[in-house]
Amino acid sequence: MISFANDYSEGACPQILEALGKENLLQNPGYGLDAHCEAAADMIRTLCAAPNADVHFLVGGTQVNFISIAAFLRPHQAAIAADCGHIATHETGSVEATGHKICTVPGVNGKLTPELVRQVVAGHPNEHMVQPKLVFLSSPSEFGTIYSKAELTEMRKVCDELGLYLYLDGARLAAGLTCSACDVTLADIATVADAFYIGGTKNGLLMGEALVILNDALKADFRYLEKQRGAMLAKGFLLGIQFETVLKDGLYFALAKNANDRADELRRGFAALGVPMLVDSPTNQLFPVLPKTVTAKLAEHYVFEQWEDVDGEREAVRFVCSWATPAENTAALLADLNTLMGA
């Protein structure tokens, strides 16, 4: 079986395994207070052109999201998210478990717009309801779509207008930054977001995410909450070593480019066969609409996600390419698809 199920099924890129092996028996201070974490944090500050940013290394994206939202909001405040947002669909109510409501609204291809944010705020006018305070974006979104620089700038404006924090989930940020449609850099994100994170788990690390806090008002006591929520890794240097390794010489972006290049191969192959897409995603997640007879046959040899029924006879499925997907896997899939489609 060849898997296109996700971008975190493989372990880690060889460079990380080599670096961890070299450091394995060396002693480091614990809890992220080591030289590797500090070096990686400095690299991130440089890439973001944000020398005063606070950088915290955590294990997983769900952990980053619910701890950050708990840290940034007062008890009566809530987050705004698209209805497909990860915090609203795939994090088992972790944000709500910390005491904060998520106000969801149907997104546009997985994304929020300034007008949607205004609608949510207008719908919560007084103290008898929660107070929306944080806008939650994912780029790429759950549908693989990304926010342009202009869209992020407009979202920053509406957040300033309404007194909201802007938080960006970057689980697949590397894929967004290296796709052909992107006009945004890490430094651009750092100028508009109050906080965001740089995903590692889905881009070649064994595990790990780097939270970047830009807004000084959100920095105080974050490590206290991190520890209280069980997220402060005793061997935090393992996260620092990994980020230090992938941020050298552009490796982090090269890994993501492989995922996008493989997805581009599939995208061209689907287009040549006249296969429509549920959503026009420019990143490593693809959502082709295929006959169910075809997907049933493909499922005998490939792992992918059934996304949604389209018309009874066709369904949208999700194929995800990873930092480690070889070209022969995409070629095999397209060859089989050509056969099944009668091309």
C-alpha positions as CSV (number, residue, x, y, z in Angstrom):
1,M,0.0,0.0,0.0
2,I,1.2,3.5,-0.9
3,S,-0.1,6.2,1.5
4,F,-1.3,9.6,0.5
5,A,-3.2,9.9,3.8
6,N,-1.3,12.7,5.4
7,D,2.1,14.4,5.7
8,Y,3.2,13.0,9.1
9,S,3.3,9.2,8.5
10,E,7.0,9.1,8.0
11,G,9.4,9.5,11.0
12,A,11.9,12.3,10.4
13,C,14.3,13.5,7.7
14,P,17.8,11.9,7.8
15,Q,19.5,15.1,8.8
16,I,17.4,15.3,12.0
17,L,18.1,11.6,12.9
18,E,21.8,12.3,12.3
19,A,21.8,15.4,14.5
20,L,19.9,13.6,17.3
21,G,22.3,10.7,17.1
22,K,25.3,13.0,17.5
23,E,23.7,14.7,20.6
24,N,22.3,11.5,22.1
25,L,24.7,11.1,25.0
26,L,25.6,14.7,25.5
27,Q,24.0,16.4,28.5
28,N,21.7,19.5,28.1
29,P,19.7,21.6,30.5
30,G,16.0,20.7,30.6
31,Y,12.7,22.4,29.8
32,G,13.8,24.3,26.7
33,L,16.5,26.3,28.5
34,D,19.4,24.8,26.4
35,A,21.7,26.2,23.8
36,H,19.9,24.3,21.0
37,C,16.5,25.9,21.7
38,E,18.1,29.3,22.0
39,A,19.9,28.9,18.7
40,A,16.7,27.7,17.0
41,A,14.8,30.6,18.5
42,D,17.3,33.1,17.2
43,M,17.1,31.6,13.8
44,I,13.3,32.0,13.9
45,R,13.6,35.6,15.0
46,T,16.0,36.3,12.1
47,L,13.7,34.7,9.6
48,C,10.7,36.6,10.9
49,A,12.7,39.9,11.2
50,A,11.3,40.0,14.7
51,P,14.2,40.3,17.2
52,N,11.9,40.8,20.2
53,A,9.6,37.8,19.5
54,D,9.2,35.2,22.2
55,V,9.7,31.6,20.8
56,H,8.4,28.5,22.6
57,F,8.9,24.9,21.4
58,L,6.0,22.5,22.0
59,V,5.3,19.0,20.9
60,G,2.1,19.2,18.8
61,G,-0.3,21.6,17.1
62,T,-3.3,20.9,19.3
63,Q,-1.2,21.6,22.3
64,V,0.0,24.9,20.9
65,N,-3.5,26.0,20.0
66,F,-5.3,25.3,23.2
67,I,-2.5,26.6,25.5
68,S,-2.1,29.7,23.4
69,I,-5.8,30.5,23.4
70,A,-6.0,29.8,27.1
71,A,-3.1,32.1,27.7
72,F,-4.2,35.0,25.5
73,L,-7.9,35.2,26.5
74,R,-9.7,36.2,29.6
75,P,-12.4,33.7,30.9
76,H,-15.3,35.4,29.2
77,Q,-13.6,35.7,25.8
78,A,-13.9,33.5,22.7
79,A,-12.1,32.6,19.5
80,I,-13.5,33.1,16.0
81,A,-12.9,30.3,13.5
82,A,-14.1,29.0,10.2
83,D,-16.4,26.1,10.7
84,C,-13.8,23.7,9.3
85,G,-11.0,25.2,11.5
86,H,-8.9,22.6,13.2
87,I,-9.8,23.9,16.7
88,A,-13.4,23.4,15.9
89,T,-13.3,20.0,14.3
90,H,-10.3,17.9,15.1
91,E,-9.1,18.9,18.6
92,T,-11.7,17.1,20.7
93,G,-13.0,20.3,22.3
94,S,-9.6,21.1,23.8
95,V,-10.2,24.9,23.5
96,E,-13.6,24.6,25.1
97,A,-12.1,22.4,27.8
98,T,-10.0,25.4,28.9
99,G,-13.1,27.4,29.2
100,H,-13.2,29.3,25.9
101,K,-16.0,29.1,23.4
102,I,-15.3,28.9,19.6
103,C,-17.6,31.0,17.5
104,T,-17.7,29.3,14.1
105,V,-18.9,30.7,10.8
106,P,-19.0,29.0,7.4
107,G,-15.7,29.8,5.7
108,V,-14.9,30.5,2.1
109,N,-12.9,27.5,0.9
110,G,-11.8,27.0,4.4
111,K,-10.9,30.6,5.1
112,L,-12.3,33.5,7.1
113,T,-12.9,37.0,5.6
114,P,-13.0,40.3,7.3
115,E,-16.8,40.5,6.7
116,L,-17.3,37.1,8.4
117,V,-15.3,38.3,11.4
118,R,-17.5,41.5,11.6
119,Q,-20.6,39.4,11.5
120,V,-19.5,37.3,14.4
121,V,-18.6,40.3,16.5
122,A,-21.9,42.0,15.6
123,G,-23.7,38.9,16.8
124,H,-22.2,39.2,20.3
125,P,-23.1,42.7,21.3
126,N,-23.1,42.6,25.1
127,E,-22.2,40.9,28.4
128,H,-24.9,38.3,28.1
129,M,-22.8,36.5,25.5
130,V,-19.2,35.6,25.1
131,Q,-16.9,38.4,23.8
132,P,-15.1,37.4,20.6
133,K,-11.5,38.4,21.1
134,L,-9.2,36.2,18.9
135,V,-9.4,35.4,15.2
136,F,-8.1,31.9,14.4
137,L,-6.7,31.4,10.9
138,S,-5.0,28.4,9.4
139,S,-2.7,28.8,6.4
140,P,-2.9,26.5,4.7
141,S,-6.5,25.8,5.7
142,E,-8.1,22.4,6.1
143,F,-8.8,22.6,2.4
144,G,-5.2,23.4,1.5
145,T,-6.0,27.1,0.6
146,I,-3.7,29.9,1.7
147,Y,-4.1,33.5,2.7
148,S,-2.4,36.1,0.4
149,K,-0.5,39.0,1.8
150,A,-3.4,41.3,0.9
151,E,-5.9,39.1,2.7
152,L,-3.7,39.0,5.8
153,T,-3.3,42.8,5.7
154,E,-7.0,43.3,5.5
155,M,-7.6,40.8,8.4
156,R,-5.1,42.8,10.5
157,K,-7.0,45.9,9.8
158,V,-10.3,44.5,10.9
159,C,-8.7,43.1,14.0
160,D,-7.3,46.5,14.9
161,E,-10.7,48.0,14.1
162,L,-12.5,45.6,16.4
163,G,-9.9,45.1,19.1
164,L,-9.1,41.5,18.2
165,Y,-6.0,39.4,18.4
166,L,-4.9,37.6,15.2
167,Y,-3.6,34.1,15.7
168,L,-2.4,31.9,12.8
169,D,-2.2,28.1,13.0
170,G,0.9,27.1,11.0
171,A,0.8,23.3,11.2
172,R,1.4,23.2,7.4
173,L,2.9,26.7,7.1
174,A,5.9,25.4,5.2
175,A,3.7,24.0,2.5
176,G,1.9,27.3,2.2
177,L,5.1,29.4,2.1
178,T,6.7,27.2,-0.7
179,C,3.7,26.8,-3.0
180,S,3.7,28.6,-6.3
181,A,0.7,30.8,-5.3
182,C,2.3,32.2,-2.2
183,D,3.3,35.9,-1.9
184,V,3.9,35.8,1.8
185,T,7.1,35.4,3.9
186,L,7.6,34.6,7.5
187,A,8.5,38.2,8.0
188,D,5.2,39.3,6.5
189,I,3.3,37.0,8.8
190,A,5.2,38.4,11.8
191,T,4.1,41.9,10.9
192,V,0.4,41.1,10.9
193,A,-0.1,38.3,13.5
194,D,-0.1,38.7,17.3
195,A,1.1,35.1,17.5
196,F,1.5,32.2,15.1
197,Y,3.3,28.9,15.0
198,I,5.8,27.2,12.6
199,G,4.8,23.6,12.1
200,G,7.4,20.9,12.3
201,T,5.5,17.6,12.8
202,K,4.1,17.8,9.2
203,N,7.4,18.9,7.7
204,G,10.1,16.4,8.5
205,L,10.5,16.6,12.3
206,L,9.8,13.7,14.6
207,M,7.5,16.1,16.4
208,G,7.6,19.8,17.3
209,E,6.0,23.2,16.7
210,A,7.5,26.6,17.3
211,L,5.2,29.2,18.7
212,V,6.1,32.8,17.9
213,I,4.6,35.5,20.1
214,L,4.9,39.0,18.7
215,N,2.5,41.0,20.8
216,D,4.1,42.1,24.1
217,A,0.8,42.0,25.9
218,L,0.6,38.2,25.2
219,K,4.0,37.2,26.4
220,A,3.8,37.3,30.2
221,D,3.8,34.0,32.1
222,F,3.4,31.8,29.0
223,R,5.8,29.2,30.4
224,Y,3.7,29.0,33.6
225,L,0.7,28.0,31.5
226,E,2.8,25.7,29.3
227,K,4.0,23.8,32.4
228,Q,0.5,23.8,34.0
229,R,-1.0,22.2,30.9
230,G,1.7,19.4,30.8
231,A,3.3,20.8,27.7
232,M,6.8,21.7,29.0
233,L,9.0,18.8,27.7
234,A,11.7,17.9,30.2
235,K,13.9,17.0,27.2
236,G,13.1,20.2,25.4
237,F,16.5,20.2,23.8
238,L,15.2,17.4,21.5
239,L,12.8,20.0,19.9
240,G,15.6,22.6,19.7
241,I,18.0,20.3,18.0
242,Q,15.3,19.4,15.4
243,F,14.4,23.0,14.6
244,E,18.1,24.1,14.6
245,T,18.8,21.4,12.1
246,V,16.0,22.1,9.6
247,L,16.4,25.8,9.7
248,K,20.0,25.6,8.5
249,D,20.6,26.2,4.9
250,G,16.9,26.3,3.9
251,L,16.3,22.6,4.6
252,Y,12.9,23.4,6.2
253,F,11.7,25.0,3.0
254,A,13.3,22.3,0.7
255,L,11.4,19.6,2.5
256,A,8.1,21.4,2.0
257,K,8.9,22.1,-1.6
258,N,9.2,18.3,-2.2
259,A,5.6,17.9,-0.9
260,N,4.4,20.7,-3.2
261,D,6.3,19.4,-6.2
262,R,4.8,15.9,-5.8
263,A,1.3,17.5,-5.4
264,D,1.9,19.5,-8.5
265,E,2.6,16.3,-10.4
266,L,-0.7,14.9,-9.3
267,R,-2.5,18.1,-10.0
268,R,-1.3,18.1,-13.6
269,G,-2.2,14.5,-14.0
270,F,-5.7,15.0,-12.6
271,A,-6.2,18.0,-15.0
272,A,-5.0,16.0,-18.0
273,L,-7.7,13.4,-17.2
274,G,-10.4,16.1,-16.8
275,V,-10.8,15.4,-13.1
276,P,-12.4,18.3,-11.3
277,M,-11.4,19.5,-7.9
278,L,-13.7,20.2,-4.9
279,V,-11.4,23.1,-3.9
280,D,-8.6,24.8,-5.8
281,S,-5.8,24.1,-3.4
282,P,-2.2,25.2,-4.4
283,T,-0.5,23.3,-1.7
284,N,0.2,19.6,-0.8
285,Q,-3.4,18.7,-0.2
286,L,-5.5,17.8,-3.2
287,F,-9.3,17.2,-3.3
288,P,-10.2,15.5,-6.7
289,V,-13.8,14.5,-7.4
290,L,-13.8,10.9,-8.7
291,P,-16.3,8.2,-9.5
292,K,-16.8,5.9,-6.5
293,T,-16.0,2.9,-8.7
294,V,-12.6,4.4,-9.3
295,T,-11.9,5.3,-5.7
296,A,-12.9,1.8,-4.6
297,K,-10.3,0.3,-6.9
298,L,-7.6,2.9,-5.9
299,A,-8.2,2.0,-2.3
300,E,-7.0,-1.5,-3.0
301,H,-3.5,-0.1,-3.4
302,Y,-3.5,3.4,-2.0
303,V,-4.3,5.0,1.3
304,F,-6.3,8.3,1.1
305,E,-9.1,10.0,2.9
306,Q,-12.7,10.0,1.7
307,W,-13.7,13.6,2.1
308,E,-17.4,14.1,1.1
309,D,-20.1,12.7,-1.2
310,V,-20.7,14.8,-4.3
311,D,-23.7,13.4,-6.1
312,G,-24.1,9.7,-5.1
313,E,-21.9,8.4,-7.9
314,R,-18.9,10.6,-7.3
315,E,-17.0,11.6,-4.1
316,A,-14.3,14.1,-3.2
317,V,-11.2,12.4,-1.8
318,R,-8.1,13.9,-0.3
319,F,-4.6,13.0,-1.4
320,V,-1.7,14.5,0.7
321,C,1.9,14.5,-0.4
322,S,4.6,14.8,2.2
323,W,8.2,16.0,2.5
324,A,9.2,12.4,1.9
325,T,6.9,11.3,-0.9
326,P,9.0,10.0,-3.8
327,A,8.2,10.8,-7.4
328,E,7.7,7.1,-8.2
329,N,4.7,7.1,-5.8
330,T,2.9,9.9,-7.6
331,A,3.8,8.3,-11.0
332,A,2.3,5.0,-9.9
333,L,-0.9,6.6,-8.7
334,L,-1.3,8.5,-12.0
335,A,-0.6,5.4,-14.1
336,D,-3.2,3.4,-12.2
337,L,-5.7,6.3,-12.4
338,N,-5.2,6.6,-16.2
339,T,-6.0,2.9,-16.5
340,L,-9.1,3.1,-14.3
341,M,-10.3,6.2,-16.1
342,G,-9.9,4.5,-19.5
343,A,-7.3,7.0,-20.7
